[in-house]
């Protein structure tokens, strides 16, 4: 049996967070951030509102989490460059 390494590399919780963040990013390309509602993000990300709130307290926390992911990825890449 063959496994998808990309999907198995992240926990289900992390995958849900990525889906939410990706959906918010998509909406930000067509709407002003201040006009986006949690309900819209949850529906398009195919998670319940309670599922959204299980992972994030609000949309600002999604942005903060995503920035942290980019920061950590950058630090990891820099570390690989110098080792």
Secondary structure, 3 states (H helix, E strand, C coil): CCCCHHHHCCCHHHHHHHHHHHHHHHHHCCCCHHHCCHHHHHHHHCCCHHHHHHHCCCHHHHHHHHHHHHHHHHHHHHHHHHC
